[in-house]
Amino acid sequence: MLTADELQQLRAIDPSSIDIDTLVDICSVKINTELPKEERIVDFIRQIKNPYLFKYGDMVIQCVFSDTETTLNDRLKQYLKNA
């Protein structure tokens, strides 16, 4: 499992500086739903290598999370209410 420092280093990688061919395609990741939640997370990170930067086909995907208490569900409810 990655340490907090290692995760921080992965999060800090600039997507424009990376060779797309070195990234894992998210489509190749297989989730074993029979594993407990914690083991699924560990297995996902093992397969994807960098949970913040990966590819989908020929697109580079960077995941960024805000430091907030608001959940995705909260944001979606707010969006749908205003739509």
For each residue, the residues with C-beta under 8 A, 3 or more apart:
1: 42 45
2: 6 7 10 45
3: 6 7
4: 7 8
5: 8 9
6: 2 3 9 10
7: 2 3 4 10 11 51
8: 4 5 11 12
9: 5 6 12 13
10: 2 6 7 13 50 51 52 53
11: 7 8 52
12: 8 9
13: 9 10 17 18 50 52 53
14: 17 18
15: 18 53 60 62
16:
17: 13 14
18: 13 14 15 22 23 53 60
19: 22 23
20: 23 55 58 60
21:
22: 18 19
23: 18 19 20 49 50 53 54 55 60
24: 28 29 47 48 49 50 54 55
25: 28 54 55 56 57
26: 29 48 54 55 56 61
27: 56 57
28: 24 25 47
29: 24 26 44 47 48
30: 47
31: 40 43 44
32: 35 40 43
33: 40
34:
35: 32 39 40 43
36: 39 40
37: 40 41
38: 41 42
39: 35 36 42 43
40: 31 32 33 35 36 37 43 44
41: 37 38 44 45
42: 1 38 39 45 46
43: 31 32 35 39 40 46 47
44: 29 31 40 41 47 48 51
45: 1 2 41 42 48 49 51
46: 42 43 49
47: 24 28 29 30 43 44
48: 24 26 29 44 45 51 54
49: 23 24 45 46 54
50: 10 13 23 24 53 54
51: 7 10 44 45 48 54 63
52: 10 11 13 62 63 64
53: 10 13 15 18 23 50 60 61 62 63
54: 23 24 25 26 48 49 50 51 60 61
55: 20 23 24 25 26 58 59 60 61
56: 25 26 27 59 61
57: 25 27
58: 20 55
59: 55 56
60: 15 18 20 23 53 54 55
61: 26 53 54 55 56
62: 15 52 53
63: 51 52 53
64: 52
65:
66: 70
67:
68:
69:
70: 66 74 75
71: 74 75
72: 75 76
73: 76 77
74: 70 71 77 78
75: 70 71 72 78 79
76: 72 73 79 80
77: 73 74 80 81
78: 74 75 81 82
79: 75 76 82 83
80: 76 77 83
81: 77 78
82: 78 79
83: 79 80
